[in-house]
Amino acid sequence: MNTSSKKAYEAVLKELAEAYGDEAKARKLLESWRWPNGPICPHCHNAGEKPISALEAQGATQSRVREGVYFCGACRRQFTVTVGTVLERSHVTFSNWQ
């Protein structure tokens, strides 16, 4: 491994270590890698032709919506960045996948 590729490798490792220290940062990093141009529905592959919106708790209700849950306006299904990946249905946190 030459010096320039080793430095690039070290930079990627540093970015991963910083990102995976916090769950929200890790999710955002994974989203930026998987969807560099915005979320794409893994169920129907809608890339924005119909609205894709991030779900949030409604008003004063006590319902909790996890961060990173999206709703597809085309197929009307919910999804996260991990749907369709090896991380789907894993109960292991992002920080423990490093």
Residue, then its C-alpha position, 0 to 999 in steps of 0.5 A: m500500500n503506497t503512502s497516498s492510499k494509506k492516508a486515504y484509508e486512514a481518513v475513511l477510518k477516522e470519518l467512520a470512527e467519528a460518525y459511528g460514535d453517535e447513532a444519529k450521526a451514523r444514520k446520517l452518514l449511512e443515508s449520505w452513502r446510500w442516497p447521495n441525491g436524497p432518499i429512494c424508496p426500497h420498496c417501489h424505487n420511487a426517487g422523488e416522482k411522488p413525495i418522500s417525507a420524513l415522519e415526525a410526531q404529530g402535534a401534542t401526541q405522545s406517539r414516538v416516531r423513530e428518527g430516520v423513518y420515511f414515508c413514500g407517497a407512491c407505494r405509501r409504505q414506511f422505510t429506513v436507510t437499513v431496509g434492503t441491507v444486511l442491517e435490516r431487522s438487526h437489533v444491533t446499534f449502528s455504533n456496534w457495527q463498526 
